[in-house]
């Protein structure tokens, strides 16, 4: 398989052009077509010499992934299931709001964190995505937009644990951030993690103003060990110390995500405990009502209990929001579409 174009850094593409007798500035032109002009064919790069375009076609893949499924919701949300070169699959999602166009991307095939309510990890972890495979998700979504639409935000919250694949994720985010890439500001990029302390510190030391979101889901270790099994090897204290270090290093407020599971972690006692846990920290809580997935057995919270939970947090001065549910009429839960496809394949004779 030819190496995908998105897998090349600017310097690598310049070197490739020079190896083929073309000046290095041709790499800037090629990248402009890929990241800025949404081409789907090398021949559309009309200011690139025909001879160089032929070399591109014979040696480099414009896209290495294939769109296996494309779902569209009534609220403008769109989800793609991409099949990679080795037959594995990942999801990416476009979320439309009045002033935002946000893409949610995956970083791994499957997930090894084992969160019991999440469809992404039900089939376990297969492998990390490459830098090119991460970027291709954004490029595929970008090509779903209308002429007057532009991606404004990227959230790394899809399938997989992003900080477990930092070595491939960070080069992808650098390309997003570069003027010669998509020119997206670091503050418009949010990275979610289940909470890997040393990786949180590594991200902070990278020196970019990325946003960090920690998937907390419980206010104490006993409950979190049950919901997020890897927590028994980490613990909330270590995670919070790492987020404190992240804030001190970057100055960026940390968001704590909390999937609200009906009858499990939505009690007033847990809300008060969560407020105590975060007291004194420059933190924000993002509540995510459970998007039911049949295989997990968990349900969404009752609206009355959710309101009480919010009120309890706000009364203690903890900034809190409820994430809007997007794509309710398609397989909206992260990993759900991939899970359905994988189960269908397994059932076929």
N, C-alpha and C positions, 0 to 999 in steps of 0.2 A: 504494500500500500504506500502511495506517495505521502510524504509528510504534509499535513495541512498548513495552509498559509498562516492561519492564526497562531500557529506554534512557533513561528519565526519572530525573534526580537527584531527591532529596527537594525541593530548592528549585524545580526545574522543575515538579514535580507539584503543589506548593502553588500556584504561579502559575497553572497550568492550572485548578485547582479554583476559584480566585478569579475567573478569567475567566468561569467558568460559574456565578457567583453563589453558590458554596459557600465556607464558611470554610476556611482553609488546613489546619486540623487534619484535614480529611477525607483529605488525602494520607497522613497517618500511618495512618489506618484502612485505606486501600487497600493501602499497602505491607505492613501487617501480614498482610493476606489473601494477598498475593503471596508474601512471603518466609517467613512463619511458619505459615500455615494451609493451604498447599498446594492452593488452589482451582484449578479448571480452567475456571471459568465466572464471568463478572462477576456473574450473578444470585445466585451463592452468597455474595456480599458483603452479607449481609442487614442490617448496621448502616449501610450506605451508602444514602442516599435513592434511591428508584427513579428519579427524574428524572436524578440524577447518574450512576446506572448506565447509563441509556440513552445519555447523552452518552459515557460510556466505550466502550460497544459500538459507537457510530457513528464515533468518532474515534481510538480506540486499540486496538491488537491485544494481547490477553492474551499470546499467543505468536505470533511471526512464523515460527517453524520448524515443520517437520512431521517426525514420527518415521517414517523410511523403513525402518529395520530395528532389531530388538531381539533381541540374543542373550543367552542365559543359560548360564553354565557351572556345572558340578557343584559347584564350590567357592564358589558364591554371587556370583561376579563377573558383572556385567551390562554390556553394551556397547550404546550407542545410535548409530545413524547418523542424523544430522539433515540434512534438506534445507532450505536457507535460501530466502528469498523469491525469489532470482534463480536458483534451481536448483542452486547449488553445495552441496557436502556437507562435513560435518565429523563427527568422532567425539568421544564422551565416554564415560568408563568409571566404573563403581561397583565398588570393591574392598572386600570385607567381611573383617574380621578380628575376633577375639573382642572387642576393646575399641575397635575403630575402624571407621568408615565413611568411606572416602576417595573423593573424586571426582577424576578426572584429566580436565582440560579442554584444548581446543585454542584457539589464538589467531589462526591464519591458515587460509585455504583453501590447502592445499599448503604448501610450504616452499622457500625459496630457498637454504638452506645447503648442500645437495648431499651430505650424509653418505652414503657409498656403500653402507652396510649398512641404511639406513632406508627403509621403504616410504612414509613421509610425503612425501618430497620427490621421488619417482620421476616425478611428473607436473609438477614445478616449482611455482612460487608463482603463485597467481591474485590474491589480494587479502588485506588485513587484515580481521579480524572487527571489527564494531562493539562498543561496550561492551555493548549489549543482547544481541548474539549470544553474547558470552562468558558473560554472566550466565544466559542461557536454558539453557545446557548444565547449569549447576548446578541450576537450578530443575527441569529435566526429570528429572535424576537424583534429586533430592530427593523427587519424586513416585513414585519406585519403592520407596521405603522403607516399611516397616511402621509402624504407629502408635507402637510402642515404640522405633523406630530414629531416630537423628539423625545428620546429617553432622557428622563431627568434624574432618576435614582436607580441604584442597584442595591438589592438586599441579598446577602449570601445566606439564605435561610432554607434552601431546598434540601434535597436528599443528601445525607452525609454530615459529618462533623468537620466544618471548615478548618478549624485549627489543627486537625490531624493531617491536613494536606497543605500546610502553609507553604511548603517548598514549591508547589505548583500554583497555588492561589495568588501569592504575592506578585509574581511576574505578570499574571493576568490582570491584576488590579493596577499595576504600574502602567500597563498598556492602556487601560481604560483612562487613567489619569493623564497620560502623556498628551501633549499638544498634537503630536503626529498620530495619536491613536484616536480615542473618542473625546478627549478633552473634558472628561467628567471630573468635577472637583472631588477631592477625597472626602469632604464632609457630606457628600451625597451618596456615599457608599457605607453600608452597614453590614458588619460581620457578626453572625450569631454563633454562639458556642454553648455547649452543655456545661462548660466550665473546666478548662484544662489550665491550671495555674501557670505553669512555666511557659506554655504557649501564649497565654494572655500577656505575659511580660515580654516575650519575644515580639509579639505584634506591636506592643507599645514602643519597643526600641527601634522598630522599623522606621519611625520618624514621620509617618503620614498621619493626617488628621481623620482617620477612619472612625466611624462610630462602632461601639461595641455593645452587643446585646447578649446578655447571659440568660440562658433558659433555666430558670430557677425551679418553678413548678411546685415548690414546697417550702415551708418556713422552718423546717427542722430536719435533722439528718435521718431520723427514724422513718418519716414519711417519704423523704427524698430517696432513701435507699430502696424503697419499694417501687417508686415510680421511675427512678433513673438509676438502674443498678450499678453503674460505674461510680456512683457517689460513695459507695462504701470503701473505695480505695482513695478517695479524695477528701470529702467532707466540706461542709459549707464554710467553715472558718478559713480554710486554705483558699477557697474560691474568692471569698470576700476580701481577704488580704491582697490577692492578686488584682482584684478590681480596684482596690484603693491605690495600689501601685500604678495601675493603668491611668487612673485619673490624675495622680500626681505627676506622671511623666508627660501625658498628652494634654491635660486640661479639659479633656472631653468627658462629659457626663455619661455615666453608664446606664443603660436601660436593662431592667430585669423583667424578662418575659415570664408569664405565669399562665400556663394552660389551665383553665378552670374546669375541673371535672366534677360533674354533678354528684353530690353526696360523698365526695372523696376529699377534696382540698378546698371546698368553698364555704366552710363554716366561719362564724364570726371569731371564734377563738383563733383560727388560723390566720384570719385577716389581722387581728391584733398582734399575733406573733410575728407576722411578716413586717408590720410597721415597726415593731421593736427591733427586728433584725437589721432594718435599713436606717434606723434613726441616726442622725448625724452625718449621713452620707449624702453627697450630691447625686441622688439617684432618681430614676423615674421607673414606675411600674407600668408595664403594658399587659393588661389582662386579655387573654385569648380564649373566648368560650370554646369548649371542645367541639370540633367538627366531627360528629360521630362516624366511625369506621366500624363496620360490622365485625371485623375480625378482632378488634381490641376489646369490645364489651363495655366501653365507657360511653357515658352520655353527656350532653350539654347541661349546664346548670339551669335551674329555674331562674327566670328573669328577676323575681323578687329577691332571691338569695344573692344574685349577682349585684343588684343595686345596693343591697345591704353591705356586701363586701367592699364595694367602691366607697360607700359613705364612711365605713369604718376606717379605711386607709386615709381618706381625705381629711377626716376629723383629726387625724394625728399629724397632718401636714405633709403626707407622702403624696407627691404628684402622681396621678393615676389616670390612665386612659384605657378605653376598651377598643381593641382592634376591630375595625369594621370587617364584617364577613364579606368576602368577595367570591364570585363564581359559585354561588349557592346551587345553581341548577346544572353544574357539571361536577366531575370528580374533583372536588375542590381541595380535599385534604392532601397534604404533602405526601407524595409517594403512592397515592391511591390509584391513579391511572396506571402507573407502572406495575403495581401489585396485581391489578385486574388482568393486564396483559400477560404477566408471568404465569398467573394461575391458569389462564386460558391455554397457554402453550403446554403446561404440565398435563392438562386434561386431555389434550389431543392424542389420539392413538399413534 
